[in-house]
Amino acid sequence: MSTARGWLALAGLGAAGLVAGCSSSGGSTASGAGGISERSVSGATVLVDSAGQTLYTSDQERSAGKVLCISSSCTRIWAPLVLSKGQQPSGPHAVSMELSVVTRPDGTRQVAYRGAPLYIFTLDHGAGQLNGNGQHDHFDNTDFEWHAVTVNGTAPAPASQPGYTPGGGYHY
């Protein structure tokens, strides 16, 4: 197995573990979903989870006003930022006012910013990475375009990353 495939397999397994733990019978948080903060990355202020992982949303879910990334093939790459029962999202005052909760089709509660569901890109392997910004992929009969969530609405330019094909996204 190549190193790249090995990392992809590990990332997929890690995301599957996060998502599998997010059952409707109580669930768990993906990277401590309750606390959201801001971080300067590539000249933009992006939203991050409590572990410093960049948060993303898709143009399609923002437009549709509902969760579209629902299959295990999508959530293995884009882990929903979910809350435990009774937990509420929190963040700095200006951000906190824009946070809400949407209910996924399986009943789990997902954090949303300005109504758009939030995700962690499982191929970001550390705090402050933006590997998912500008990614295009296709899951669940939907073409997705993903962007890092910023406070001011301007996402940093997608980075040129190993394994990245401009306009084509990662090859999962």
DRENDO-1510 file (C-alpha; in Angstrom, 1 decimal, always signed):
<recs>
REC; n; res; u; v; w
REC; 1; MET; +0.0; +0.0; +0.0 .
REC; 2; SER; +1.4; +3.4; -0.9 .
REC; 3; THR; +2.0; +6.0; +1.8 .
REC; 4; ALA; -0.8; +8.2; +0.3 .
REC; 5; ARG; -3.3; +5.4; +0.3 .
REC; 6; GLY; -2.3; +4.4; +3.8 .
REC; 7; TRP; -3.0; +8.0; +5.0 .
REC; 8; LEU; -6.3; +8.1; +3.2 .
REC; 9; ALA; -7.3; +4.7; +4.7 .
REC; 10; LEU; -6.3; +5.9; +8.2 .
REC; 11; ALA; -8.2; +9.2; +7.7 .
REC; 12; GLY; -11.2; +7.3; +6.5 .
REC; 13; LEU; -11.1; +5.0; +9.5 .
REC; 14; GLY; -10.7; +7.9; +11.9 .
REC; 15; ALA; -13.6; +9.8; +10.4 .
REC; 16; ALA; -15.7; +6.6; +10.4 .
REC; 17; GLY; -15.0; +6.2; +14.1 .
REC; 18; LEU; -16.0; +9.8; +14.8 .
REC; 19; VAL; -19.2; +9.5; +12.8 .
REC; 20; ALA; -20.0; +6.0; +14.1 .
REC; 21; GLY; -19.8; +7.4; +17.6 .
REC; 22; CYS; -22.4; +10.0; +16.6 .
REC; 23; SER; -25.5; +7.8; +16.7 .
REC; 24; SER; -28.9; +9.0; +17.5 .
REC; 25; SER; -28.7; +7.1; +20.8 .
REC; 26; GLY; -26.7; +9.9; +22.4 .
REC; 27; GLY; -23.7; +10.3; +20.2 .
REC; 28; SER; -20.4; +11.9; +20.9 .
REC; 29; THR; -18.8; +15.1; +19.8 .
REC; 30; ALA; -16.5; +15.3; +16.8 .
REC; 31; SER; -13.4; +17.0; +18.1 .
REC; 32; GLY; -15.2; +18.7; +21.0 .
REC; 33; ALA; -17.9; +20.3; +18.9 .
REC; 34; GLY; -19.2; +22.6; +21.7 .
REC; 35; GLY; -16.4; +25.1; +21.6 .
REC; 36; ILE; -15.7; +27.0; +18.4 .
REC; 37; SER; -13.1; +29.7; +18.1 .
REC; 38; GLU; -11.3; +31.8; +15.5 .
REC; 39; ARG; -7.8; +31.3; +14.1 .
REC; 40; SER; -5.8; +33.2; +11.6 .
REC; 41; VAL; -4.8; +30.9; +8.7 .
REC; 42; SER; -3.3; +32.1; +5.4 .
REC; 43; GLY; -4.4; +35.6; +6.0 .
REC; 44; ALA; -8.0; +34.9; +6.8 .
REC; 45; THR; -9.8; +34.3; +10.1 .
REC; 46; VAL; -11.4; +30.9; +10.0 .
REC; 47; LEU; -13.6; +29.1; +12.4 .
REC; 48; VAL; -12.0; +26.1; +14.2 .
REC; 49; ASP; -13.2; +23.4; +16.6 .
REC; 50; SER; -11.8; +23.0; +20.1 .
REC; 51; ALA; -8.8; +21.0; +18.7 .
REC; 52; GLY; -7.9; +23.8; +16.2 .
REC; 53; GLN; -9.2; +21.9; +13.2 .
REC; 54; THR; -10.6; +24.1; +10.4 .
REC; 55; LEU; -14.3; +24.0; +9.9 .
REC; 56; TYR; -15.9; +23.8; +6.5 .
REC; 57; THR; -19.3; +24.1; +4.8 .
REC; 58; SER; -20.5; +23.3; +1.3 .
REC; 59; ASP; -22.1; +25.8; -1.1 .
REC; 60; GLN; -24.8; +23.2; -1.8 .
REC; 61; GLU; -25.9; +22.8; +1.8 .
REC; 62; ARG; -25.8; +26.5; +2.3 .
REC; 63; SER; -28.1; +27.0; -0.7 .
REC; 64; ALA; -30.4; +24.1; +0.0 .
REC; 65; GLY; -30.8; +25.0; +3.7 .
REC; 66; LYS; -30.4; +21.3; +4.8 .
REC; 67; VAL; -27.9; +18.5; +5.3 .
REC; 68; LEU; -27.0; +16.8; +2.0 .
REC; 69; CYS; -23.8; +15.0; +3.1 .
REC; 70; ILE; -25.5; +11.9; +4.6 .
REC; 71; SER; -23.9; +8.8; +3.2 .
REC; 72; SER; -21.0; +7.1; +4.9 .
REC; 73; SER; -18.8; +7.8; +1.9 .
REC; 74; CYS; -19.3; +11.5; +2.4 .
REC; 75; THR; -19.1; +11.6; +6.2 .
REC; 76; ARG; -15.9; +9.5; +6.1 .
REC; 77; ILE; -14.2; +12.4; +4.3 .
REC; 78; TRP; -16.3; +15.3; +5.8 .
REC; 79; ALA; -17.0; +14.5; +9.4 .
REC; 80; PRO; -20.1; +16.4; +10.7 .
REC; 81; LEU; -19.4; +18.6; +13.7 .
REC; 82; VAL; -22.0; +17.1; +16.1 .
REC; 83; LEU; -23.2; +17.7; +19.6 .
REC; 84; SER; -24.1; +15.4; +22.5 .
REC; 85; LYS; -27.6; +15.5; +23.8 .
REC; 86; GLY; -28.1; +18.7; +25.7 .
REC; 87; GLN; -24.9; +20.3; +24.5 .
REC; 88; GLN; -25.0; +23.7; +22.9 .
REC; 89; PRO; -22.5; +25.2; +20.5 .
REC; 90; SER; -20.4; +28.1; +21.9 .
REC; 91; GLY; -17.8; +30.5; +20.7 .
REC; 92; PRO; -16.7; +34.2; +20.8 .
REC; 93; HIS; -19.7; +36.5; +21.2 .
REC; 94; ALA; -20.0; +37.6; +17.5 .
REC; 95; VAL; -19.6; +34.0; +16.3 .
REC; 96; SER; -21.8; +32.5; +19.0 .
REC; 97; MET; -24.7; +34.7; +17.9 .
REC; 98; GLU; -24.5; +33.0; +14.4 .
REC; 99; LEU; -24.3; +29.4; +15.7 .
REC; 100; SER; -27.3; +27.1; +15.6 .
REC; 101; VAL; -28.1; +23.4; +15.5 .
REC; 102; VAL; -29.6; +21.4; +12.6 .
REC; 103; THR; -30.9; +17.9; +12.9 .
REC; 104; ARG; -29.3; +15.3; +10.6 .
REC; 105; PRO; -31.5; +12.6; +9.0 .
REC; 106; ASP; -30.2; +10.1; +11.6 .
REC; 107; GLY; -31.3; +12.4; +14.4 .
REC; 108; THR; -27.9; +13.6; +15.5 .
REC; 109; ARG; -27.5; +17.3; +16.2 .
REC; 110; GLN; -25.0; +19.1; +13.9 .
REC; 111; VAL; -23.5; +22.6; +14.5 .
REC; 112; ALA; -24.3; +25.2; +11.9 .
REC; 113; TYR; -22.9; +28.7; +11.3 .
REC; 114; ARG; -25.3; +31.1; +9.7 .
REC; 115; GLY; -27.6; +28.1; +9.0 .
REC; 116; ALA; -24.9; +26.1; +7.1 .
REC; 117; PRO; -23.9; +22.7; +8.6 .
REC; 118; LEU; -20.2; +22.5; +9.7 .
REC; 119; TYR; -17.7; +19.7; +8.9 .
REC; 120; ILE; -14.1; +18.7; +9.6 .
REC; 121; PHE; -12.1; +17.6; +6.6 .
REC; 122; THR; -10.5; +14.3; +7.7 .
REC; 123; LEU; -7.5; +14.9; +5.4 .
REC; 124; ASP; -6.5; +17.9; +7.5 .
REC; 125; HIS; -4.1; +16.2; +9.8 .
REC; 126; GLY; -3.4; +19.1; +12.2 .
REC; 127; ALA; -4.6; +22.4; +13.5 .
REC; 128; GLY; -4.5; +25.3; +11.0 .
REC; 129; GLN; -4.6; +23.2; +7.9 .
REC; 130; LEU; -6.8; +24.1; +4.9 .
REC; 131; ASN; -6.6; +21.1; +2.7 .
REC; 132; GLY; -10.4; +21.0; +2.2 .
REC; 133; ASN; -10.7; +24.6; +1.1 .
REC; 134; GLY; -11.9; +24.8; -2.5 .
REC; 135; GLN; -12.4; +21.0; -2.8 .
REC; 136; HIS; -14.9; +19.6; -5.2 .
REC; 137; ASP; -16.4; +16.1; -4.9 .
REC; 138; HIS; -19.5; +14.1; -5.6 .
REC; 139; PHE; -21.5; +12.2; -3.0 .
REC; 140; ASP; -25.2; +11.2; -2.6 .
REC; 141; ASN; -26.0; +12.4; -6.2 .
REC; 142; THR; -24.8; +15.9; -5.3 .
REC; 143; ASP; -21.7; +17.8; -6.5 .
REC; 144; PHE; -20.2; +19.5; -3.5 .
REC; 145; GLU; -17.9; +22.5; -3.3 .
REC; 146; TRP; -16.3; +23.0; +0.1 .
REC; 147; HIS; -15.0; +26.2; +1.8 .
REC; 148; ALA; -13.3; +27.0; +5.1 .
REC; 149; VAL; -15.8; +29.0; +7.2 .
REC; 150; THR; -14.7; +32.5; +7.9 .
REC; 151; VAL; -16.1; +35.2; +10.0 .
REC; 152; ASN; -16.0; +37.8; +7.3 .
REC; 153; GLY; -17.1; +35.5; +4.5 .
REC; 154; THR; -13.8; +35.6; +2.5 .
REC; 155; ALA; -12.1; +32.2; +2.5 .
REC; 156; PRO; -8.4; +32.0; +1.8 .
REC; 157; ALA; -7.4; +30.8; -1.6 .
REC; 158; PRO; -7.2; +27.0; -1.9 .
REC; 159; ALA; -3.7; +25.8; -1.3 .
REC; 160; SER; -1.8; +23.7; -3.8 .
REC; 161; GLN; -1.3; +20.5; -1.9 .
REC; 162; PRO; +0.3; +17.1; -2.8 .
REC; 163; GLY; -2.5; +14.9; -4.2 .
REC; 164; TYR; -4.6; +17.9; -5.1 .
REC; 165; THR; -5.9; +18.3; -8.6 .
REC; 166; PRO; -7.2; +21.9; -9.3 .
REC; 167; GLY; -10.9; +21.7; -10.0 .
REC; 168; GLY; -11.0; +18.0; -9.3 .
REC; 169; GLY; -10.3; +17.8; -5.6 .
REC; 170; TYR; -8.6; +14.9; -3.8 .
REC; 171; HIS; -8.8; +11.4; -5.2 .
REC; 172; TYR; -10.3; +9.6; -2.2 .
</recs>
